[in-house]
């Protein structure tokens, strides 16, 4: 049995993964999303533009 654990906390709740298959799926998803995610600067600009539209 692996001792790997993944704990993710956010304002929306928490996630605790212990099973290797669950951790692998989480990591695979992150690997897929990372290259298509906005940069921090682009994210800030998007949020600012959305706020201006209100």
Buried (B, 14 or more C-beta within 10 A) or exposed (E): EEEEEEEEEEEEEEEEBEEEEBBEEBEEEEEEEEEEEEEEEEEEEEEEEEEEEE
